[in-house]
Amino acid sequence: MAKLTIKDISFNNMKVLMRADFNVPQDADLKITDDTRIRATLPTIKYILGKGVKKLILISHLGRPDGKVVAKYSLKPVSLRLKELLGEPVEFLDDCVGEEIGKKIESSPARVILLENLRFHPEEEANDPGFSRQLASLADIFVNDAFGTAHRAHASTEGVTHYLKSAAGFLLDKEIEYLDNLLKSPEKPFMVILGGAKVSDKIGVIENLLSKCDAFIIGGGMCYTFLKAKGKAIGNSKLEKEKLEVASSILKNAERLKKEIILPVDHLVVDSISPDAKTAVVGENIPEGKIAVDIGPKTIALFKDKLRGAKTIVWNGPLGIFEMDAFSKGTEEVGKFIATLKATTIIGGGDTAAAVAKFNLEDKMTHISTGGGASLELLEGKVLPGIAALTEK
């Protein structure tokens, strides 16, 4: 998609409206516990500020306030953290639209202004044209750097582009480069690792990439539906009964296309899921009453062996319940192995990004996506509204 990026725009003396993804986790005292998403926007913010911009007006959502003003979802803590990271004043305004907001932006001595949570207005998620027009009226140019919401046709992602010239920030442009452009012609061998809880979340990805990749490696909760479809015993492990036929069909299709789907050959099992549960390793068939929580040592070795010569690897979804240290070995070992390979490694957002961060592998991967749902939809081959809406080059 040949879209304008911020490098194609002259920002001198312009007012810029920038959609960021400041949807950050906070503790009970509303202290930010992980500022990764704020830091990820800094290259774009600093670039725009370095180009003689008159005002940089930042907009975002936080949490799910469902169109109401909810104090715990205020973006005020973000403005304070952003001020620390930028080393310059960031003015926070208590709304995102309205005549008063426009006046406050004009009179503010600060170059950087953060507006209050977009989702305090139901019109944001409804992609209301009037609300979009009000947002657009605040600036001369629109920049979208919020990949995490690019799969949503909201007023601040799609609606504003009808009224302003629109460009991708560095973060969004990087996501397009890796998740869209690279997957059109990946260097072979091209391997896809899928994990996570549900088959239903990944059907579109499998269908889109099956003909393009050399093999699928499947772990996590979703693998037990595939194993059941192959006639294996899965005990009390995660099962999507209603997706057994789909899993069976995918396996047959892979066979027809001569594509390998690699499933676990042994498992780490427990009687019940708790951090101090007694674990055991079992073979391909999981005994009655046992729950698989991670891949076993033979599977770790198998997965590594299959990945060894790969040139492109896409990984979406952890291979076990990695949040609990006792069940994290499969995800950690495979992650550490991938980090040693001379391959382009693309990590899907959400839990996979969290796993990579947990094991300190972030700087060893080629690209870590900042959007869970958005990266999945791009991997499914879908066009994302927030990207499609940007101005063509």
Buried (B, 14 or more C-beta within 10 A) or exposed (E): EEBBBBEEBEBEEBBBBBBBBBBBEBEEEEEBEEBBBBEBBBBBBEBBBEBEBBBBBBBBBBBEBEBEBBEEBBBBBBBBBBBEBBEEEBBBBBBBBEEEBEEBBEEBEBBBBBBBBBBBBEBBBBBBEEBBBBBBBBBBBBBBBBBBBBBBBBBBBBBBBEBBBBBBBBBBBBBBEBBBEBBEEBEEBBBBBBBBBBBEBBBBBBBBBBEBBBBBBBBBBBBBBBBBBEEBBBBBBBBBEEBBEBBBBBBEBBEEEEBBBBBBBBBBBBBEEEEEBEBEBBEBBBEEEBBBBBBBBBBBBBBBEBBEEBBBBBBBBBBBBBBBEBBBBBBBBBBBBBBEBEBBBBBBBBBBBBBBBBBEBBEBBEBBBBBBBBBBBBBBBBEBBBBBBBBEE
